[in-house]
Every structure is written in C-alpha cells, then in structure tokens.
Amino acid sequence: MSTLPVQAKSKDESRRLFGCNLINSPVMERTTEPPIPRSVIWMALLSFLLQLAAIGIFRQYHTRPGEDNFGFGFEMGRVGRSLALGQGFSNPYGGNTGPTAWEPIPI
C-alpha cells in the first residue's frame, strides 16, 4: 500500500501538520542562480577560442614529412599508414619491418 506525501494548503495547516510554518520557510524558497554560473561558461568558451588561436598561430597540427610523419600517431600512425597503402598490419618502425601485433584489430 503506497502512501502519498502530505501537503499543507495554508500556514495554519502547515503548522498543525509539521509543527512549523514550512510554506514561508527559507528551505522552500527557490534559488534564482543557474546550475552552472555564467562565468564558468564564459571561461570555457574563452579557453576553447584561445586553443584554436594557438593552433592557428603556432601551426602545431602540421606533421613532419622528413620523419615519415612519425609525429602523427607514432607507431600506431605508421601501422595506419601501412593499412592505407595496402600493406596490412605492418611496419610500425622505420623502413619495412614486416607484420606486427603492435596495434591489434579493434573488435
């Protein structure tokens, strides 16, 4: 058998049921503050924009072709390169090193 919560409809009924006036209690007041302060949202947006600006200014997204693009994914990037070239899972290190189990097939 379920019981429904008791609700008081007036100050007097609230005082009679609960021993105090809960209708005008500070506990029952709603706060007007949003769950996430606006300052946090603005800081996150500013951080994102500064990161994009840093990428554009310092051009850190470029790889170095002289190192066979090793900075792009390191050994796993080279395995991906071998897959793209049709050589299968091979050559995680410089040159033709043969098949590898360095990066397994995701299942």
C-alpha positions in Angstrom: 0.0 0.0 0.0 1.5 3.3 -1.0 1.2 6.5 0.9 1.1 9.9 -0.8 3.1 12.8 0.7 1.0 15.1 2.9 0.7 18.7 1.5 -0.4 21.6 3.5 -2.6 24.2 1.9 -2.3 27.0 4.4 0.1 28.3 7.1 -2.2 27.1 9.8 -2.4 23.6 8.3 1.4 23.5 7.8 1.9 24.5 11.5 -0.6 21.8 12.6 0.8 19.0 10.4 4.6 19.6 10.7 5.0 21.7 13.8 6.3 24.8 11.9 5.4 27.0 9.0 7.0 25.3 6.0 5.2 27.3 3.4 7.1 30.5 4.0 10.3 28.8 5.2 13.6 29.7 3.6 14.0 26.0 2.9 11.1 26.1 0.5 12.3 29.1 -1.5 13.7 28.6 -5.0 17.1 29.9 -5.8 17.5 32.1 -8.8 21.1 31.0 -9.6 21.5 28.9 -12.7 23.0 25.4 -12.1 26.3 26.5 -13.9 27.4 30.0 -13.3 27.7 32.2 -16.4 31.3 32.9 -15.6 32.2 29.2 -15.9 30.6 29.0 -19.3 32.4 32.2 -20.5 35.7 30.8 -19.2 35.2 27.5 -21.1 34.4 29.4 -24.3 37.4 31.7 -23.9 39.6 28.7 -23.3 38.4 27.0 -26.5 38.9 30.1 -28.6 42.4 30.6 -27.2 43.3 27.0 -28.0 42.0 27.4 -31.6 44.1 30.6 -31.9 47.2 28.8 -30.6 46.7 26.0 -33.1 46.4 28.6 -35.9 49.4 30.7 -34.8 51.9 28.0 -33.9 50.7 25.5 -36.5 51.2 22.5 -34.3 48.8 20.4 -36.3 51.4 20.0 -39.1 53.4 16.8 -39.3 57.0 16.4 -40.4 57.2 14.6 -43.7 61.0 14.2 -43.2 60.5 11.9 -40.3 57.9 9.8 -42.4 55.1 11.6 -40.4 56.2 9.8 -37.2 54.7 12.6 -35.1 51.2 11.7 -36.4 50.3 8.7 -34.3 53.8 7.4 -33.7 53.9 3.6 -34.2 50.1 3.3 -34.5 50.2 6.1 -37.1 52.7 4.1 -39.1 50.5 0.9 -38.8 47.6 3.0 -40.1 49.8 4.3 -43.0 50.7 0.7 -43.9 46.9 -0.2 -43.9 46.2 2.7 -46.1 49.0 1.6 -48.5 47.5 -1.9 -48.7 50.4 -3.5 -46.7 48.2 -4.8 -43.8 49.2 -4.5 -40.2 52.9 -4.0 -40.7 55.9 -1.6 -40.4 55.4 0.2 -37.0 59.0 1.3 -37.1 61.1 3.0 -39.7 61.5 1.1 -43.0 60.0 -2.2 -44.0 59.9 -4.1 -40.7 57.2 -6.6 -41.6 54.0 -7.7 -39.9 53.2 -6.6 -36.4 50.9 -7.1 -33.5 51.6 -3.6 -32.1 48.1 -2.4 -32.6 45.5 -5.2 -32.7 42.4 -5.1 -34.7 39.5 -3.5 -32.7 36.7 -6.0 -32.2 
